[in-house]
Amino acid sequence: MTPAIPAVGLGFDVHPFGDGGTLVLGGVRFEGTPALAGHSDGDAVAHAVADALLGAAGLGDLGALFPASDPQYAGADSIALLRDVVSRVTSAGYWVGNVDVAVAAEAPRLADSIAAMQTALSDAVGARVTVKPKFAEGLGSIGRGEGIAVWAIAYLGR
């Protein structure tokens, strides 16, 4: 058996809240909360996870693969984009060990939706994804409730 060659990638995404729509984070809909502004469905959690995977595999970034200038990605389901990214990563000879995510958001409260987000993301990635909610404690626009920032780190083997 060939030993695993580890690779680690860091993903980051941030979006301001937009006008209308429904917020989607980690594949979970938050009814009654405005969507994040973005070309796709604005799922900053799925975007950060995808960028962490792409970075670890040396396959570029989400914006290069699915550019906002391409109308076919307008309103796209970010979990579907994440599944595409996982396919690219595995086709490059990697397997996903795990992904860890931190979400900085003042609102909505995420605690009751963490399990559903972890399930949706883990299903898409094919490995364990953990999600931790964090508060920005009033710092910057995130702390004023103007948007959501997400960091993700992915461990790959080859």
C-alpha positions in Angstrom: 0.0 0.0 0.0 1.3 3.4 -1.0 1.5 5.9 2.0 -0.9 8.8 1.8 0.7 12.1 0.7 -1.1 14.8 2.7 -2.3 18.1 1.3 -4.0 20.9 3.2 -6.0 23.8 1.7 -7.5 26.9 3.2 -10.7 28.4 1.8 -12.3 31.7 2.6 -15.5 33.4 1.4 -17.4 36.5 2.5 -20.6 38.0 1.2 -22.8 40.9 2.2 -26.5 40.4 2.7 -28.5 41.2 -0.4 -32.1 42.3 -1.0 -34.6 39.5 -0.7 -34.3 35.9 -1.5 -33.6 33.2 1.2 -30.3 32.7 2.9 -28.5 29.4 2.1 -25.6 28.3 4.2 -24.0 24.8 4.0 -26.9 23.7 1.8 -29.5 24.7 4.5 -32.1 27.3 3.8 -32.8 29.9 6.5 -36.4 31.0 5.8 -37.1 34.7 6.7 -33.4 35.7 6.4 -32.3 37.6 3.3 -29.9 35.8 1.0 -26.3 36.7 0.7 -25.4 38.7 -2.4 -23.7 36.6 -5.0 -23.9 35.3 -8.5 -24.8 31.8 -7.4 -27.1 31.1 -4.5 -24.5 32.9 -2.3 -23.8 29.9 0.0 -20.5 31.2 1.5 -20.0 28.0 3.5 -20.1 25.7 0.4 -17.9 28.2 -1.4 -15.2 28.2 1.3 -15.3 24.4 1.5 -14.9 24.2 -2.3 -11.9 26.7 -2.3 -10.2 24.7 0.5 -10.5 21.5 -1.5 -9.3 23.1 -4.7 -6.4 24.8 -2.9 -5.2 21.5 -1.3 -5.4 19.8 -4.7 -3.7 22.7 -6.5 -6.7 23.1 -8.8 -7.2 26.8 -8.7 -10.1 28.5 -7.1 -13.9 28.5 -7.3 -14.1 31.9 -9.1 -11.9 30.6 -11.9 -13.8 27.4 -12.4 -17.3 29.0 -12.1 -16.9 32.7 -13.0 -19.5 35.2 -12.0 -19.3 36.5 -15.6 -20.8 33.2 -16.9 -24.6 33.4 -16.9 -25.0 29.7 -16.6 -23.9 30.0 -12.9 -26.5 32.7 -12.1 -28.4 31.4 -9.1 -26.5 28.1 -9.2 -26.9 25.6 -6.4 -23.6 25.8 -4.5 -23.9 22.3 -3.2 -24.0 21.1 -6.8 -20.9 23.2 -7.5 -19.2 21.6 -4.5 -20.0 18.1 -5.8 -18.4 19.1 -9.1 -15.3 20.3 -7.2 -15.1 17.0 -5.3 -15.3 15.1 -8.5 -12.3 17.2 -9.9 -10.3 16.6 -6.7 -10.9 12.9 -6.8 -10.2 12.7 -10.5 -6.8 14.4 -9.7 -6.0 11.4 -7.5 -6.9 12.8 -4.0 -9.3 11.6 -1.3 -10.8 13.9 1.2 -9.9 13.2 4.8 -12.0 15.9 6.5 -13.0 19.6 6.3 -13.3 22.0 9.2 -15.3 25.2 8.9 -15.7 28.4 11.0 -18.6 30.7 10.2 -18.6 34.3 11.5 -22.2 35.6 11.6 -24.1 37.8 13.9 -27.4 36.6 12.4 -29.0 34.3 11.9 -28.2 32.1 14.9 -26.7 28.9 13.5 -26.6 26.5 16.4 -29.9 24.8 15.6 -28.9 24.2 12.0 -25.3 23.0 12.5 -26.2 19.3 12.3 -28.1 19.8 9.1 -25.3 21.8 7.5 -22.7 19.2 8.5 -24.9 16.5 7.0 -25.4 18.3 3.7 -21.8 19.2 3.4 -20.5 15.8 4.4 -22.8 14.2 1.9 -21.5 16.5 -0.9 -17.8 16.0 0.1 -17.9 12.3 0.9 -16.1 12.9 4.2 -16.6 14.4 7.6 -17.3 18.2 7.5 -17.5 20.0 10.8 -19.0 23.5 11.2 -18.5 25.9 14.1 -20.5 29.2 14.4 -18.6 32.2 15.6 -19.6 35.8 16.5 -17.6 38.8 15.2 -18.2 40.6 18.5 -19.1 43.9 16.8 -16.0 44.1 14.7 -16.2 45.3 11.1 -19.2 44.9 8.8 -19.7 41.2 9.8 -20.0 42.3 13.4 -22.6 44.9 12.4 -24.7 42.1 10.8 -23.9 43.2 7.2 -22.7 39.9 5.9 -21.2 36.5 6.7 -17.5 35.4 6.5 -16.4 31.7 6.4 -13.1 29.9 6.7 -12.6 26.3 5.8 -9.6 24.0 6.0 -9.4 20.7 4.1 -7.2 17.7 4.5 -6.6 15.6 1.4 -4.6 12.4 0.9 -3.2 11.0 -2.3 
